[in-house]
Amino acid sequence: MQIKHATALGALLLLSACSDPADKDPGASPFPAGMQSAAASDNDTAEVAPDRPASAAQSASDDDDCYSKAQSQAELTECSEDDLKPVDDELNKRYREMEARLKDDDDTKKLLIDAQRKWVAFRDAECNLSTVRSSGGSIHPMNFNNCATDLTQRRVNDFQGYLNCGKEDGGDDECAIPGAN
């Protein structure tokens, strides 16, 4: 849903940029009447990533503020970069934790490294596919970043599942990543 919201926002900004500047009030919103309030009332956090922790939900609220203040496509792209960075940082943190738990298991550690390299290639290919219609346009980097953010958040959730494996039933015999010591 975030990609659709951001794409629609980009299209609206593009349309407003193409209108006659003499028709505009300099302090007026770049959105058609009623559109900004409808976008602001959407609960994007719940639609975008229902599995995000509360801190990420706050970040999503801050991100919405970034998007609403953006005055150009370049600024919207910066907002999307700002969305991706903390999610990517969280992924790297969980990856390092998984590696640390595998310090005495070189075979499984190699499998983790291989899986993550292939996942990064998948993520990039998937985002290239899902954003192909904006390829070559100024909105493409933002669309790609939004896709990467969503897929990276899913990977963070997957990693957390690996890290939590065995906690509920008390054993980690079936877990790829051993429990914390």
CORSUL-V482516 format. One record per backbone hydrogen bond with DSSP energy under -1.0 kcal/mol. CO is the residue of the C=O (numbers start at 1). NH is the residue of the N-H. If there is no record, write none. Layout:
co: {CO:CO}
nh: {NH:NH}
This chain:
co: {1:2:3:4:5:6:7:8:9:10:11:12:13:14:20:21:25:32:34:35:36:37:42:43:44:45:49:53:54:55:56:57:58:59:60:61:62:63:64:65:66:72:73:74:75:76:77:78:79:80:81:84:85:86:87:88:89:90:91:92:93:94:95:96:97:100:102:105:106:107:108:109:110:111:112:113:114:115:116:117:118:119:120:121:122:123:124:125:126:127:129:131:132:134:137:139:140:141:142:143:144:145:146:147:148:149:150:151:152:153:154:155:156:157:158:159:160:164:172}
nh: {5:6:7:8:9:10:11:12:13:14:15:16:17:18:23:24:28:35:38:39:40:41:44:47:48:49:52:57:58:59:60:61:62:63:64:65:66:67:68:69:70:76:77:78:79:80:81:82:83:84:85:88:89:90:91:92:93:94:95:96:97:98:99:100:101:103:105:109:110:111:112:113:114:115:116:117:118:119:120:121:122:123:124:125:126:127:128:129:130:131:132:134:135:137:140:143:144:145:146:147:148:149:150:151:152:153:154:155:156:157:158:159:160:161:162:163:164:167:175}
